[in-house]
Amino acid sequence: MTGNSTPTLKSRPVFAWIYDRLARNMERGPVGRYRRELLAPVTGKVIEIGGGTGENIKHYSPLTTQVVLSEPDRFMLKRAQHRDVRHASHLEFVRAPGENLPFGDETFDAAVATLVLCSVTDQAVVLGEIKRVLRPGGTLHFFEHVLDEDSERIARRQRRWAGIWSRVGAGCRPDRTTAQAIEEAGFEISELRQFPMPGAPKLVRPHIFGEALKPE
Ligand SMILES: C[S@@+](CC[C@H](N)C(=O)[O-])C[C@H]1O[C@@H](n2cnc3c(N)ncnc32)[C@H](O)[C@@H]1O
């Protein structure tokens, strides 16, 4: 981390290879259906945070006018760039961490974060950056795994294993209270669903899905 809490642009070729295979496999199950549902209403100029290997690309609607996929890991980004982008000629790729988005204030109509707010170095800074680059009234569309707030027993286990999980999973933390962080960043949550993801490992089974608004 630098003084302004911008993480260094670390890249992990092996993780990118493993995640690409894992994500393509998950795409055939409920994760693919959630991605599709999340992205269907997203329109206008869009910034995706930590877009990884580009699993969301094919789900963007033709009603988007520009999609900027930002991603700090160059191996992830390279895989995203090799996706079939026939349906997204207005797609751009930018190597950048969510903590330091290289865009002016109020540039985008919508932001997308899927399975990434678990992994960013500083969630509050990233959410602040997303809010900064969104126009007033712009929307954040999120689909994330989170700390289990219904079961203290599972939450305890998530906290206990968070350090090891994060070392093995390229910084992914199973113990984040992401919906709360979104509200604390000043967004108004307009839709929030909480559910266990079928088939996911217990530590990362509780998920949230929804939309939050940057107030006018
Ligand atoms: C589990 S992958 C998810 C990728 C993609 N969002 C998806 O839905 O498949 C987590 C991603 O977060 C990215 N990431 C890690 N630290 C980040 C940061 N500080 N800012 C933005 N993205 C970050 C990783 O490089 C990786 O691509």
The ligand as a Gaussian input file, in Angstrom:
#p B3LYP/6-31G(d) Opt

LIG

0 1
 C      -12.915000     -13.358000      -7.405000
 S      -12.282000     -12.307000      -8.639000
 C      -13.800000     -11.682000      -9.363000
 C      -13.634000     -11.198000     -10.741000
 C      -14.902000     -10.661000     -11.412000
 N      -15.380000      -9.472000     -10.763000
 C      -15.987000     -11.685000     -11.502000
 O      -17.135000     -11.398000     -11.137000
 O      -15.694000     -12.808000     -11.974000
 C      -11.726000     -10.926000      -7.687000
 C      -11.128000      -9.842000      -8.553000
 O      -10.821000      -8.699000      -7.739000
 C       -9.660000      -8.125000      -8.272000
 N       -9.074000      -7.216000      -7.273000
 C       -8.238000      -7.504000      -6.253000
 N       -7.878000      -6.391000      -5.608000
 C       -8.512000      -5.374000      -6.236000
 C       -8.542000      -3.963000      -6.049000
 N       -7.849000      -3.392000      -5.064000
 N       -9.287000      -3.224000      -6.890000
 C      -10.000000      -3.799000      -7.889000
 N      -10.016000      -5.129000      -8.104000
 C       -9.282000      -5.897000      -7.299000
 C       -8.792000      -9.330000      -8.579000
 O       -7.703000      -9.008000      -9.410000
 C       -9.819000     -10.237000      -9.218000
 O       -9.910000     -10.008000     -10.596000

